[in-house]
């Protein structure tokens, strides 16, 4: 009988019977697996901000489900389901949409760096506005379908990233990863771990090194946990050990995830990624950023324009310790992300192919390919 592992749980899902957002509380892993149900704006915002759900793709899916749930609640409170006349629809929409935008902006404020949060919410917003002449009940139904589609797309996207990423390595390679860009950060496969999982299915026997990723230890608590659960050869190392394993020749490639890609190829990822990339450059190890096209932000010209979230000092001084590990009153700087310069990146792996320098051109080509696919799919549905 198959023993249930963390990979058998849905990272993010919608309970359609109760209209609740259902997630794994990742702050409790690996010691305890607890499934929590969210249905208020405050609960959903807290879950995103407090990292109960985290990872750019998973945050986007959670936000899509979340704004659908809130939209349904708005419609129910305003008793607009029975509107029938065009004038009524218009008036009802204005009331509904004003509250919808309020809740959308609130959710969007939870975390500023991960672009998937605003991307998913804006996608739901565009759908909402495109149906302004329809009964609100129809809009709510459409929002539900769109949120489900966003989750299904995430799974397809991650698998495609895995397939492209797998072309960059060979059986038996050593792979280093930082933070968690695994299944727990997405709906399946992960981004940076997708090549690892697909390679594992093919018997590639990768040797994976997972940085612990201070101060929140996502690499230790999540990446090492899920890869070990999958039967993958994974070795946990402290963040300051990556130079040693690279110098020893144990690492052939670095795969990391991403929360935002600037137009020039600079990327924002969990704090410490830029240091890993600089060390990898010194030892001649290629660094690949695994990024769904939803994380590419062409309106952000360079990484210098990316707003970096700063987290509470307690995450550094006491969060994981039985007793406080730093003197009272000491100043703490705790940025959640850093920006890796595009000159340190060997390639950005997307679901539409691998972008390489010059990134202004290759990323634009990737987005054009995505837009062409979207038009073709829209034409087929017409």
Secondary structure, 3 states (H helix, E strand, C coil): CCCCCHHHCCCEEEECCCCEEEEECHHHCCCCCCEEEECCHHHHHHHHHCCCCCCHHHHHHHHHHHHHHHHHHHHHHCCCCCCCCHHHHHHHHHHHHHHHHHHHHHHHCCCCCCHHHHHHHHHHHHHHHHCCCCCHHHHHHHHHHHHHHHHHHHHHHHHHHHHHHHCCCCCCCEEEECCCCCHHHCCCCCCCCHHHHHHHHCCCCCEEEEECCCCCCHHHHHHHHHHHHCCCEEEEECHHHHHHHHHCCCCCEEEECCCEEECCCCEEEECCHHHHHHHHHHHCCEEEEECCHHHEECCCCCHHHCCCCECCCHHHHCCCCCCCCCCCCCCCCCECEEEECHHHCCEEEECCEEECCCHHHHHHHHHHHHHHHHHHHHHHHC
